[in-house]
Amino acid sequence: MENNTYVPSPSRYDNMGYRRCGKSGVLLPEISLGFWHNFGEHHDEARGLDILHYAFDHGICHFDLANNYGPPNGAAEERFGRYMKCSMHTHRDEMFIATKAGHPMWAGPYGDWGSRKSLVASLDQSLRRMNLDYVDIYYTHRHDPNTPLEETMQALVDIVRSGKALYVGLSKYPEEVARKAYAYLEAHDVHCILYQGRYNMLTRQPEEVIIPQAHQNGTGFIAFSPLAQGLLTDRYLQGIPEGSRMTQSNFLRPEALTNELIGRLRSLNEVAIRRGQTLAEMALAWLLRDERVTSVIIGASSVEQLQKNLHARENIAFTAEELAEIDAILA
Ligand SMILES: NC(=O)c1ccc[n+]([C@@H]2O[C@H](COP(=O)([O-])OP(=O)(O)OC[C@H]3O[C@@H](n4cnc5c(N)ncnc54)[C@H](OP(=O)(O)O)[C@@H]3O)[C@@H](O)[C@H]2O)c1
């Protein structure tokens, strides 16, 4: 793949907001791009590059990957590596690139969970696939209850010391383990700059403890699946359309789309229309209204989706009445 002609927009930073990641020196764009879906082997490679270029042209400089994103495992990182080689490598210092390890990746006892062996080997693989010398942030993708937390955290500390990751983060850690993990890292002079958790209008648990806890620790919070994988868009208001994630991925099952949920989505859509937004825009704005949310990581299967979703930032203020109405719909 060749794209030596790509010249990023000179105005790319003009219309994006950047938020400080906890008490770190890092600023992240309010909207980040994820590579979980849409960048697997069966997805069009050129379309993926268009999405990446469009994102970068509009101030999205944070890209979220993981060792197992595909399918198959590793495919999204390989593709990202080709994108780096073909047109993005000259902009490496403008990019904040994340990867993770902790879900099943390769066969045998070392290709999963949170041992030192697994985290170190996986990062080496990820760097090779992505054509990178280092990642900006390396996450433990999930807590491993069978590995001593100290081993997982010390591996992160040593990875930072090795220069293969500049920062580290936690993904989906339960609150009690997150507390210990933050403390271990801090005691070893590696501040945990980011907690990544599922947070959207339909999944609000992080509001209770995880976000306040991260905030108190000086750790940023980044929301994944902010559109509930597409449910919080106009995609499913009239049923399940052909080509949607619900028809293609095991991670979003048709059973999830109950009549009750469709009813709530339609009510939310009415609030969005009154605000002059699409449901997707309102769902993202609703997350970004909280300053403790550093960024939202969206997925996009087309440039058009990304283009539309970027409008969310134009109105992230909600009246008390709107918030109460939304709470009532979601109750
Ligand atoms: N740490 C973790 O364990 C974890 C877990 C999950 C995700 N993540 C990260 O979070 C990222 C985002 O997750 P996600 O993809 O679930 O995010 P999402 O933003 O909730 O869902 C994205 C999907 O919604 C649909 N969509 C987006 N905008 C739309 C629009 N304007 N109109 C209609 N449909 C629209 C598209 O699906 P279709 O067009 O295909 O229907 C798109 O692929 C991932 O890529 C990954 O980086 C992390």
The ligand as a MOL file (V3000), in Angstrom:
LIG
                    3D

  0  0  0     0  0            999 V3000
M  V30 BEGIN CTAB
M  V30 COUNTS 48 52 0 0 0
M  V30 BEGIN ATOM
M  V30 1 N -10.6420 -1.8420 27.0150 0
M  V30 2 C -11.5270 -2.6470 26.5010 0
M  V30 3 O -11.7430 -3.7590 26.9640 0
M  V30 4 C -12.3010 -2.2030 25.2880 0
M  V30 5 C -13.4780 -2.8920 24.9260 0
M  V30 6 C -14.1920 -2.4430 23.8220 0
M  V30 7 C -13.7390 -1.3450 23.0920 0
M  V30 8 N -12.5830 -0.7320 23.4440 0 CHG=1
M  V30 9 C -12.0590 0.4080 22.6440 0
M  V30 10 O -13.0990 1.3320 22.3850 0
M  V30 11 C -13.2210 1.5320 20.9800 0
M  V30 12 C -14.5990 1.9100 20.6020 0
M  V30 13 O -15.4850 0.8360 20.8900 0
M  V30 14 P -16.7810 0.6370 20.0250 0
M  V30 15 O -16.3940 0.4240 18.5980 0
M  V30 16 O -17.6580 -0.3520 20.6920 0 CHG=-1
M  V30 17 O -17.3960 2.1360 20.1210 0
M  V30 18 P -18.7960 2.7910 19.8170 0
M  V30 19 O -18.4300 4.1700 19.3910 0
M  V30 20 O -19.7130 2.6150 20.9800 0
M  V30 21 O -19.4230 1.9700 18.5920 0
M  V30 22 C -18.9080 2.1560 17.3140 0
M  V30 23 C -19.8710 1.5770 16.2710 0
M  V30 24 O -21.1230 2.2500 16.3060 0
M  V30 25 C -21.6200 2.4450 14.9720 0
M  V30 26 N -21.6690 3.8910 14.7280 0
M  V30 27 C -20.7620 4.8340 15.0930 0
M  V30 28 N -21.1660 6.0560 14.7190 0
M  V30 29 C -22.3640 5.9100 14.0990 0
M  V30 30 C -23.2790 6.8070 13.5100 0
M  V30 31 N -23.0500 8.1230 13.4720 0
M  V30 32 N -24.4160 6.3070 12.9760 0
M  V30 33 C -24.6600 4.9740 13.0060 0
M  V30 34 N -23.8300 4.0640 13.5570 0
M  V30 35 C -22.6810 4.5300 14.0980 0
M  V30 36 C -20.6180 1.7350 14.0550 0
M  V30 37 O -21.0220 0.3800 13.9320 0
M  V30 38 P -21.5540 -0.2640 12.5650 0
M  V30 39 O -21.5420 0.7790 11.4990 0
M  V30 40 O -20.6130 -1.3730 12.2900 0
M  V30 41 O -22.9170 -0.7620 12.9010 0
M  V30 42 C -19.3480 1.8080 14.8600 0
M  V30 43 O -18.3980 0.8420 14.4890 0
M  V30 44 C -12.6920 0.2330 20.3820 0
M  V30 45 O -12.3210 0.3640 19.0300 0
M  V30 46 C -11.5350 -0.0380 21.2920 0
M  V30 47 O -10.4390 0.7530 20.8970 0
M  V30 48 C -11.8660 -1.1290 24.5360 0
M  V30 END ATOM
M  V30 BEGIN BOND
M  V30 1 1 1 2
M  V30 2 2 2 3
M  V30 3 1 2 4
M  V30 4 1 4 5
M  V30 5 2 4 48
M  V30 6 2 5 6
M  V30 7 1 6 7
M  V30 8 2 7 8
M  V30 9 1 8 9
M  V30 10 1 8 48
M  V30 11 1 9 10
M  V30 12 1 9 46
M  V30 13 1 10 11
M  V30 14 1 11 12
M  V30 15 1 11 44
M  V30 16 1 12 13
M  V30 17 1 13 14
M  V30 18 2 14 15
M  V30 19 1 14 16
M  V30 20 1 14 17
M  V30 21 1 17 18
M  V30 22 2 18 19
M  V30 23 1 18 20
M  V30 24 1 18 21
M  V30 25 1 21 22
M  V30 26 1 22 23
M  V30 27 1 23 24
M  V30 28 1 23 42
M  V30 29 1 24 25
M  V30 30 1 25 26
M  V30 31 1 25 36
M  V30 32 1 26 27
M  V30 33 1 26 35
M  V30 34 2 27 28
M  V30 35 1 28 29
M  V30 36 1 29 30
M  V30 37 2 29 35
M  V30 38 1 30 31
M  V30 39 2 30 32
M  V30 40 1 32 33
M  V30 41 2 33 34
M  V30 42 1 34 35
M  V30 43 1 36 37
M  V30 44 1 36 42
M  V30 45 1 37 38
M  V30 46 2 38 39
M  V30 47 1 38 40
M  V30 48 1 38 41
M  V30 49 1 42 43
M  V30 50 1 44 45
M  V30 51 1 44 46
M  V30 52 1 46 47
M  V30 END BOND
M  V30 END CTAB
M  END
